[in-house]
């Protein structure tokens, strides 16, 4: 399930409660396997941590949305889990 959040104002941001709400609706109401939050604003650190720990939420903040539009990336590319950098052995 994808939900877009449009916030105005310099200090506008998507916080952890918003992300948890989208996740809850996606999983329980829509029976989704992944919740995606796309926004024209920022995403708070708490929301990022919660989404990372949860593993079934992808966040697309303004900067990722802008760069994807400029670079011609698809939404699939933008929300794909990023490979973790592994230290060389």
Buried (B, 14 or more C-beta within 10 A) or exposed (E): BBBEBEBEEEEBBBBBEBBBEBBEBBBEEEEBEBBBBBBBBBBBEEBBEBBEEEEEBBBBBBEBBEEBEEEEBEBEEBBEEEEEEEEEE
